[in-house]
């Protein structure tokens, strides 16, 4: 009896262990779900082509005309302005569409579509025929390159439809793009030359619309040893770096060198145009000699001209205008308007030194200095030379 009881107890325990926990169906099966994603890139590209214009102007003399004495040097100044205007063209967007099966079952893909927010359709090259079965965990990459009519900003949207058994769906990927920086620039730089002049400096800039502005400054020193009328022409040329397109502009200066009466220059001109510089040498000085003693001053002509008349010293005030007038006369300027003033000044310098001019004579010396100053500045006499 005890034996059968133990057998029955073991069978009961075995049956109890084989029962499923309450709420769990031993026949339930988890069905894998399909999942598809789309990733997209959009890379814009375009070409910027520059077209250039050139303008040349005389900045000194601003009037474009000069009056010079024979043998006088003058430095002309020019400004060459260039403007590069851009035209954007050949707009294109390219990239790829990556379709990924991120689920656990194969999916069947229909042919994907790709459209721009401005209405254009984009042709995709996927390298397979559709419908196409994409295995779980795999991806399909499609590429594209689309030309566009303009440089508007756009959004590119790729869409693909899929099925997996009795389930279906769509997936999308988007990418926005804007045409901001050109991928190719044509003729974005130029070389400028002006064979008759010397380059001095340049400035340049570019605005928000991509327009380039450049200004080059040139100088040219001229001199005519014979009287007459002259025309000085100067031409500047640009050459673009890429296509070698050229352009040019010229500017003209009219120069008069009086044959009768000449013209006059100020003491400031003669101070700086000696052999000591800093301006170009005017060889009229050679007829006096910069180092020739100036009467009883204890100084040379050149030294006197550079001596400041401290305290209103009448000797040096008159000496400055006298030396300038003397050089003007030697340079061909008519002296009839100042003959009396020059004669009185010569007698004055033969009599007095800088430190012993009586007050009564000093006032007269200043008066004659004013007459010579008017002559040197062209207010009387033959007229003033350009400086």
Secondary structure, DSSP 8 states (H G I E B T S, - for coil): -HHHHHHHHHHHHHHHHHS--TT--TT--------EEEEE--EEEEEEEEEEEEEEEEEESTTSEEEE-TT-EEEEEEEEEEEEEEEEEEEEEEEEEEEEE-SSS-EEE---EEEETTS-B---B-SS-SSEEE-TT-EEEEEEEEEESS---EEEEEEEEEEETTEEEEEEEEEEE---S-SEEES--EEEE-TTSEEEEEEEEE-TT--EEEEEEEEEEEE-SS-EEEEEEEEEEEEETTT--EEEEEEEEEEEE-SSS--B--HHHHHHSSTT-SS---GGGGGT-TTSB-TTSSSBHHHHHTS--GGG-HHHHHHHHHHHHHHHHHTT---GGGHHHHHHHHHHHHH--TT---HHHHHHHHHHHHHHHHHHTTSSTT-B---
